[in-house]
Amino acid sequence: MKHFSCLLLAAPLLLGGCATVSDSPQQQLELHAVLDYREVGGVGCILSNDMGRWFVVAPGRVTVTRSTKPLNVSCKKDGAGMAQESVGSRADMANLMGNVVISAGVGHLVDRYTGAGFSYPANLTVLMEPILSREDLAATQRVPSPVF
């Protein structure tokens, strides 16, 4: 019985490297939008990955579910600009080493499946492209034809 209680006390120390046990499946991100080298406010953005979709008005904060898949960011502000970017997730090296050493890699396989132990950059900045007016768009699509 004494050995069992020692094992129970040591278990949290042994599992400290496992993201499956220690990390939340959610992560908070801060999102900013930039157009012509200036931050733009009031930009509507949709963030999505294989775990779900989230809406935020930039600049702002949003909580997303972690995943091994990229986080797709789509932003738009009427009359100003739009942006589409994809941000990859990275494995937390401390959790990765703990999983490999403690669980012989089984914890890492679980973390890859659930997304725990992976994270996106905490601060994201999307670069917006200006939206052309209808006249400007028509001018760019006009094909010059020579007159003889």
C-alpha positions in Angstrom: 0.0 0.0 0.0 2.9 2.3 0.8 4.4 1.8 -2.7 1.0 2.6 -4.3 0.7 5.9 -2.4 4.2 6.8 -3.5 3.2 6.0 -7.1 0.1 8.2 -6.8 2.2 11.1 -5.5 4.8 10.7 -8.3 2.2 10.4 -11.1 1.6 14.2 -11.5 5.4 14.7 -11.8 5.7 12.0 -14.4 2.8 13.2 -16.4 3.9 16.9 -16.3 5.2 16.7 -19.8 2.0 15.4 -21.3 0.0 18.1 -23.0 -3.0 15.7 -23.0 -3.1 16.1 -19.2 -1.7 19.6 -18.6 -2.8 21.8 -21.6 -6.2 23.2 -22.4 -7.6 22.3 -25.8 -8.3 26.1 -26.2 -5.9 28.9 -26.9 -6.4 32.7 -26.8 -5.1 34.7 -29.8 -4.8 38.4 -30.4 -5.5 39.5 -34.0 -4.5 42.7 -35.7 -5.2 43.9 -39.3 -2.8 46.1 -41.3 -3.5 48.0 -44.5 -0.9 50.3 -46.1 1.4 50.0 -43.1 -1.3 51.2 -40.6 -3.5 49.2 -38.3 -7.1 49.1 -39.3 -9.9 48.8 -36.7 -13.4 47.3 -37.1 -12.3 44.5 -39.4 -14.5 41.4 -39.3 -12.5 38.2 -39.3 -13.4 34.5 -39.4 -10.8 32.0 -38.1 -11.3 28.3 -38.9 -9.5 25.0 -38.6 -10.7 21.4 -38.5 -12.0 21.9 -35.0 -14.4 24.8 -35.7 -15.0 28.4 -36.7 -14.7 31.7 -34.7 -15.5 35.3 -35.4 -13.7 38.3 -34.1 -13.5 42.0 -34.9 -9.9 43.1 -35.2 -8.1 44.3 -33.3 -9.4 41.9 -30.8 -9.0 38.6 -28.9 -10.5 35.3 -29.7 -10.3 31.8 -28.2 -9.9 29.0 -30.7 -9.5 25.2 -30.3 -6.0 23.9 -30.8 -5.2 21.7 -33.7 -2.3 20.2 -35.7 -4.0 21.7 -38.9 -3.4 25.3 -40.1 -5.6 28.1 -38.8 -7.2 29.9 -41.8 -7.9 33.6 -41.3 -10.3 35.6 -43.6 -10.8 39.3 -42.9 -12.8 42.0 -44.6 -13.8 45.6 -44.0 -16.2 47.2 -46.5 -14.6 49.9 -48.5 -11.2 49.3 -47.1 -9.7 45.9 -47.8 -9.6 42.1 -47.3 -7.1 39.5 -46.3 -6.8 35.7 -46.4 -3.9 33.9 -44.6 -3.1 30.5 -43.2 -1.1 30.1 -40.0 0.5 26.7 -39.0 0.5 25.3 -35.5 3.7 24.2 -33.8 4.4 21.5 -31.2 5.3 22.6 -27.7 8.8 21.2 -27.3 8.6 20.8 -23.5 5.5 18.7 -23.9 6.9 16.8 -26.8 10.0 15.8 -24.9 7.9 14.8 -21.8 5.7 12.7 -24.0 8.6 10.9 -25.7 10.5 10.2 -22.4 7.5 9.4 -20.2 5.1 7.6 -22.5 7.5 6.3 -25.1 5.7 8.4 -27.7 2.2 7.3 -27.0 1.3 10.7 -25.4 2.6 12.5 -28.5 0.4 10.4 -30.8 -2.6 11.3 -28.6 -1.6 15.0 -28.7 -1.3 14.9 -32.5 -4.8 13.4 -32.8 -6.4 15.9 -30.4 -4.3 19.0 -31.1 -3.3 19.3 -27.4 0.4 20.3 -27.2 0.2 22.3 -30.4 -0.4 26.0 -30.6 -0.6 28.9 -32.9 1.3 32.2 -32.5 -0.3 34.2 -29.7 -0.3 37.4 -31.8 -1.4 37.3 -35.4 -1.2 40.2 -37.8 -3.0 39.9 -41.2 -1.9 42.0 -44.1 -4.9 43.4 -46.0 -5.1 44.2 -49.7 -7.1 47.3 -50.7 -10.5 46.7 -52.3 -10.7 48.4 -55.6 -13.7 50.6 -56.5 -15.9 49.4 -59.4 -14.4 52.0 -61.6 -10.8 51.0 -60.7 -11.7 47.3 -61.1 -13.2 48.0 -64.6 -10.1 50.0 -65.6 -7.8 47.1 -64.6 -9.9 44.6 -66.6 -10.1 46.8 -69.7 -8.2 45.3 -72.6 -6.5 48.0 -74.8 -7.4 47.6 -78.4 -5.5 49.4 -81.1 -7.6 51.5 -83.5 -6.5 51.4 -87.1 
